[in-house]
């Protein structure tokens, strides 16, 4: 059974599609808010501006969706308040460089000193209400952002973030601070909430879905295309035969890649997302640096020629986590040869997709835009609305013991080798594979080419890595050997 999307149901569960009856309207026709949540946003760039725009554009609808709770943006903290921006601050909102605008006003009255973006002066200093009670962090990074998130939580404020790196790096710490903040709340006080839907796959509500819709299920595997930049590049490399460098330049020009694209093309962005999903799907905290991670820089156009012409597949950067049936869990990020008939083979451009295999639902697929101003901002606003309704679920799945994490994994493998003419190449290759207990399934070569491809039978990645190292040491091998797993159809 394939459950496609579940997106509408997931959003409805959060009160965004089927809202409670709207409160009475004012003379101007807008619903009257019985309560008001005062929102402070840290980060006024692409995503921060999108959040401001959605909250203003959908103001009336959001009051209805929250059951009568208004959402007022009181402050947006930026690094340079004098900089021109492509969004307009709503009435009553200050654009400031002073973090006190969002971190001041401890709801419990025991808040300590704050480090500001800029301190010690009065340039664009905040002088209005210090009563923001819901902080949205979209500044990125793991240093100042961590301080902002932790201080806000300890001050009893709800927090929404899109910061995947912070969560992947500090998940156990965040979990402890959320628990600490709630323990400090007085009897009958509202629960301190933490939302991070936008941190994984932008506009896909995968966090909420894993936290709620799979609680009665048993996930056995998840795999997905978790980075829009690299999927855009791989789509271009296949469809237009462009080089890696040309595709990266185009992705950068379109805003899919940062000036330093290492996090995207190196697979590290996808790895952070995968580490978060591992906790939600399997209840296991994994240090993301232990997750095997290979980026796309080693791919060449000839790999797509082999994939398309001789192996009936395509190439995608996949994040994969699965139980091995023996009490172990493996997780990895890597380019993979995906059979043409597999669902993920059809996911193109900057789109993200996550497949979840589970006991009850068997196979579920979640597809959507993985990045960009409004997909990411939409997920942040979804969390803000859920906070206003007091409806955010507990942020992290219960931890499960007895699961051993293994960095190695088994698969069929594609190995691409460039060579110079010599006698005995096939014999030497066979001896190297035999030495490392790697069985060859097939050997492929395009006419008039100085490349050939080996497809192995199923075996551990660690053995294939040793084969590649030994082949590179041969005099007939030219350059680096490239290898990647061959994904299964299902």
Secondary structure, DSSP 8 states (H G I E B T S, - for coil): -EEE--HHHHHHHTTSSS------B-TTSSB--SEEEEEEEE--SHHHHHHHHHHHHTHHHHHHHTTSEEEEEEEEE-S-TTS--SS---TT-EEES-THHHH-S-TTS-------SS-SS-TT---S-----EEEE-S-SSSHHHHHHHHHHHTT-EEEE--HHHHHHHHHHHHHHHHHHHHHS-TT-----EE-GGGTTTTS-HHHHHHHTTTTS-EEEEEEE--HHHHHHHHHHHHH---HHHHHHHHHHTTSS-SS-HHHHTSHHHHHHHHHHHHHHHS----GGGSEE--STT--HHHHHHHHHTSSEEEEEEEEEEE-SSSEEEEEEEEEEEETTSGGGG--TTEEEEEEEETTTEEEEEEEE-SSHHHHHHHHHHHHHHHHTT----SS-----S-EEES--EEEEEEEEEB---TTHHHHHHHHHHHTT--EEEEE--TT-SEEEEEE-SEEHHHHHHHHHHHHTSTTB-S--EEEEE----
